[in-house]
Amino acid sequence: MRKLLRVLIIEDSLDDTELLLRELRCGGYNPVYERAETASGMKILLEQQEWDVVLSDHSMPFFSGIGALTQLQLSGLDLPFIIVSGAIGEEIAVAAMRAGAHDYLMKDNLARLVPAIERELKEAGERRKRKEAEEALRKSEAGLANAQRIAHLGNWQWDIRENKTYWSDEMYRIFGFAPQTIGGVCEAYLNSVHPDDRVLVKQSLDEALSRGKPYRIEHRIILPGGSVRIVHDQAEVILDDTGAVVQMNGIIQDITKRKHMEELCKLSNAIEQISNSIIVTDTKGKIEYVNANFMKLTGYTNEEIMGKNPSVLRSGKTPYENYKQLWNTITSGNKWQGEFINKKKNGELYWELASIFPVKNPDGVITNFIAIKEDITDRKKVERHLCLQYAATRVLVESITIDEVIPKIIQAVCESLGWDLGIFWTIDQKTNVLRCIEIWHKPFVEAPGFKAFSRQIVFSSGIGLPGKIWASGKPIWISDIVCDASFLRAALAAKENLHGAFGFPVFTRNEILGVLEFFSHEVQQPDEELLTMMISIGGQIGKFIEQKQADEALRRRIDFEKTVASISTRFVALSDFNNAISVSLADIGLLSEADRVYLFQFRDNGGIMDNTHEWCAKEITSKIQNLQNLPTSKFPWLMEKLHTGDVIHIPDVSKMSPESVAEKEILEKYAIKSLLALPVYAEKRLVGFIGFDNALTTGSRYEEDLALLRITAEIIGNAIARRQSESLINHMAYHDALTNLPNRILLQDRLEVAIMQAKRNEHMVAVMLLDLDRFKTINDTLGHHMGDLLLKAVAERLTRYMRESNTIVRMGGDEFIVVVPDLAHAKNAAIVAQKILDVLYQPFQIEGYEIHTTTSIGVSIYPVDADDVSMLIKKADTAMYHAKEQGRNTFELYMESMNSNNFERMMLENSLRKALERGELSIYYQPQVDMDTEQIIGVEALVRWKHPDLGMIYPSKFIPIAEETGFIIPIGEWVLATACTQAKAWHNAGFPTLRVSVNLSARQIKQQNLVGMVAGVLKETGLDPKYLELEITEGIVMHNIESSLKVLCELKELGIRLSIDDFGMGYSSLSYLRRFSIDTIKIDQSFVRDITTNQDDAAIVTAIIAIAESLKLKVIAEGVENKEQLDFLHQICCNEIQGYIYSHPLSAVDMGKLLLKKYKGE
C-alpha cells in the first residue's frame, strides 16, 4: 500500500512537476501535492494546509529556491526543504545548504529523491520529538517557577559535603532579593530570621543535622527593606550508607497573606454576627468583602459589588470635602468617623454613620480598610422632623408679620428636610382661585421656567396639586411628578430636573388659608410621619396668620379710633381751622394708604368749587391743588351723586360710565387711577366733598376706609357749620338774645377795659344800673309779648341816644347797665343819668299802645366807690334800690350810708321778687339712705338762690323774707313742680322707687288752693303720689291744729307721704302724730351733732326712735357727719339717715351721676 505524502512543489514547469510525482509514486508514495511558482502563492498554501516536505526548483521566472527557503523559514514551520534543479553549481548548492536547505538534487538524476525524502522525514521527526521534549521540559520548569511564584513557595538544596547551596528564583523573591543576585545564601537566610525566632530556627537545623530529623516550622523573616513576613519552613535530610547527613532539601513558603486572611476569616465570622453593614477594601479602595447586612441594605449582590469602589453608593448629597478628609485620615493610618447620604441600588437615599479604619500587617503596613456602617435613616428622619418642628416653631415665634413668616417657613422646611424649592399659594377671595405669592429655593437651585409658570398660573379647587390639597384639606405626596399625569407642570419639572413633591394645607379651625408645596431634585418615597407633622405645622402657620390678621385688624381698628379721636379733638376748637383740616387729611392718607386726600369746598351758592386742602404721599406730586374756580355745572354726574348723598367709589377710572365723561377726563388728566369720595354737609347743606385717590394702582377700597371718610366728612361738615356760625355763636354768647345788647359776660370785659384805661389816664368810670319802674305791672297787664317789645324799645332808645363809647348792657329782666368811660368829673355821671331819665320818660308806641314807663338809676364811680367790677355793680345796685325808695324815676349816686342792714334786706327783697323770673333759683338734692341696705331711697329738695352779684344766698337768709312778703307761694309752687318733674325723670331713667321730699312752709299750709296745686303738679308731671313726701315743722302743725289737720288729711288722701321736720325742737306732742297720719319723723341735726358725746342728746334720740317704732313710724336722722354718729344710729335701729357723711346737697346732674354710680356701677 502506498504511503501518503503531502508535497508542496515550488516549480514553474508542469513537466518537471510530473517527473517528480512519478518518481515518488515509483518509490512507494501516494503524493498529495500543490504547486506554487510565486512567493505569495507559497505563503497562502503554507498557511492553509499542512505539508510533509517541500520540493523546490532553484531558478524560476518569478521566484527562486532561496526565496522559497526564506518563505518557509518565515512561516516558522520545520519541514524538509530539498532543492531539485536542472543546472546548479557547487557554490550555489553549498550556499543553499548553508541557508538551511536540507539537500539538493539534479533533475536529471532523481534516484536519490525518495531516499533523500525518507532521510529528511526521519530527521524532521527526530527534531520534532526533541523539540517537544525540550518544550515540555521548558514548560515544566516554567510551570514550576510559576507555581512557586503564585504559591510564594521556593525550594532549596544544600550539598553538605560540597557545601554548595541552590535557591530557586522564588526563594530570592521571598527574602527580598532579585533572583541569583547574592552569594552566601545560607548567611542571608540566617540573617533574615527575625531575632525573636532565631532560637527556633537554629534548634530545628541542629536537630536535622545531628539526628537527621526533618522539621516543619513557621517563623518570621525581616526583608532588606525592614518589612516583616511570615514563612512556612520545611526541610528533610538525605543520609549516606553510614547514616551521615549528606544533603538537605527544603521549601520555604511566604504565608503572610494566608495568615492575614485567616485573621480576616476570624473577623468575618464575627462580622457576620453584627447587625451593621461591613465593607473591606484593599488599599486602593476596591471592595474585597461585604457582609450580608450590607447586601440587604443596599440591594447589591456579592457578585455585583466585588471589585467595585464604594463610590458606587454615592448620592451626590455628601460634600466632596468629607470624602477628601476621610481618605486623608485613613491613609494616614487613623480612624475616621462621619455620616454619609448614600444611594441604594434602586436609587433610594439613606443615611449611614460610618467608622472606617485601616488594617495593618505586623510591619505596620496598611493592607486593607474596614468600614463599619450603621443605617441611621430612621434616626435622621426623626432628627429632621424634630429639627423642622423646632425651626418652624422658632420662625413662628420670632416673625412679626405674615409677609415675613412665609418665606422663612419655606426656607426652614427645605433646609431641614434637604428639599430644594417651596411655593406658597394663597386663596384669592375675589376670584376664588389659588395664586402663587411666594417662592423660595436653595441658592444653587435654578428652575426659572418652573418658577415663572407657577407665578402666572392659578388653580381652582380640585385642579393640580395645590387645588387637590385645597379641595381635600389633606396633604398629598408625589414620589415623582415627572411621571404623574395629573401634575400640570410635569413637563417643566422634567426639564428642570424636579421629581419629588409634597404639599399640605395652611388652615385655621374654620377655613383653609392657603397651600404650601415643596419640590426635590430626587425621587422621594412617601413619608407618612412627615405628612402628619406637616398637618400640625400647617395648623400652626394658620393660627399665626389668623392671629396676625386679628392683630392687624385690631391695630387698624385702634389706629382708626385714634385717628377719629384725633380728628374729632382737633375740631373741638376752631382756632386754626385750616391746619386742623390739613393735619386730618394727612391722618386719613396714612391710615388708608392713599396717594392723595383732598377737600373741595363750594361757594357762590354751590356754583363754584375749589380744592382748598390737599395731602399727598411722599412719592406723589401735588397736582389737584391747582383746581380752583371750577364751575360745578361742568360736572353734572358728580354733582348729582353729591346732592343725593351717594358714595362715589371708582375702583378703576378707565372703566367709568359714559355719563361721567367730564369727570373721567379730569381724573385721567391728573393721573388718578381710582377714587373714593363723599359729600360734606353743614347742617344739611352741601358745602363740598372729601375724597382720596390712588395715582399708581386701581382697586376697591375697604369698608373701614369708607367709614373713616364718612366720619371725617361729618366732622369737617360740622366744623364748617360751626365756623360759619362762629360769629353768631360768639355774638349770642356775649349779647342778650332779646335786645341784642351786650350781656353780663361782655359787661365784665368792657368794664375791666374801661377801668384799665381810666387808671392809665387818671380818669373815672361810671356804672349806672337801670331798673324800669312798674315793669311787672305792664308785663302782667299787657302780656309778656308786650313786655318783651318794651324792653327792645328801651334798648333801641338807649343805643340811639348814648355815645358809641358807652356800653349798654341788659342784665336780665327789666335791668340795664350803662358804662360811661373816660369821665373827667363825677358830675358828668349825673348829667348822663339825667339824660337817660329824660330819654326814657318819653312814651313808647308799641303795637297801637302808648306805654309810659320810668326808670330808677343807681350810679357807682371808679375809683371813688370801688376799683373792681363786682363791687362797682353791687354798689350801683345798692344805689338803684335807694333811688326806688326815693319814689322812682330818679337816680342816686352811691354813698356808704346805703349799706345798712335794713337797706341790704330791702335789696334782697327787691332781688327776690325777680329771682324766680330771672332763673336765679335752683334746686339741690340731698340723698336719704336706708341704714340696712345702704341704698339711696329718697332725696330732699333744697332751694338755692344764686344772686348775680351777691353770689350764693342760703335759704336761712332769704326764706324768712319770702315768707314775710308772700314770695314763698310762687317759690314753693316752683320748687314742688321742679322736684316732681326731676323725680319722674329719674324714675324713667331706671330708679322707679326713688321718693322726693319737699318742704311746706306755714304760709303754704294757709294757702287756699294748696291741695289743688299739689294735685295739679302731680298730674302734670305724672309722678305717682306715693313717691312724694311733704315735710312740715311741728310749729306749723300746732299753730292751728284744726285747719292744719284738714289740709294734711286732704293731702294724705292724694296718696302723699307726710313727714315731721325738726322733730323734738317744738311741741313734741305725741297725740298729733296719731291724728295727722304722719309717716316719718326727722330728728333735728342739733340732737345728732353731739349724740356720741352728750348723754342727754343720746337719750333723746333713743327715745324718739323708740316712740316712732311703737307708733310704726319711720325715723330719719338729719346732719349725720361722721362714722361714730352713723354707728350709734345703726345700733339703736334708726331707719334712715341724711347728711354729709354720705353726700352734700347736689345739683340734679350730679345727683343723677351718683345714682348711676351707686345703683348701676357706671
PyMOL commands that set and color helices and strands:
alter all, ss='L'
color gray80, all
select helices_A, chain A and resi 14-26+39-48+65-75+90-99+110-151+169-174+185-192+195-211+256-272+292-298+302-305+310-313+320-331+377-398+402-417+448-456+464-472+481-483+490-495+528-570+577-592+624-626+632-634+636-643+653-655+658-669+703-724+726-734+744-761+775-782+784-801+827-841+869-885+896-899+901-915+955-965+968-988+1002-1005+1010-1021+1025-1027+1034-1039+1041-1053+1070-1075+1085-1089+1095-1110+1123-1131+1148-1160
alter helices_A, ss='H'
color red, helices_A
select strands_A, chain A and resi 3-10+29-36+53-56+81-85+103-106+153-159+164-167+215-222+228-239+245-254+277-282+287-290+336-343+349-360+366-375+421-428+433-441+458-459+476-478+500-507+512-520+596-603+608-616+630-631+648-650+674-682+685-694+764-772+807-812+815-823+844-846+849-851+855-862+891-893+921-930+936-947+951-953+995-999+1028-1033+1057-1063+1080-1083+1114-1118+1136-1138
alter strands_A, ss='S'
color yellow, strands_A
deselect
rebuild
show_as cartoon
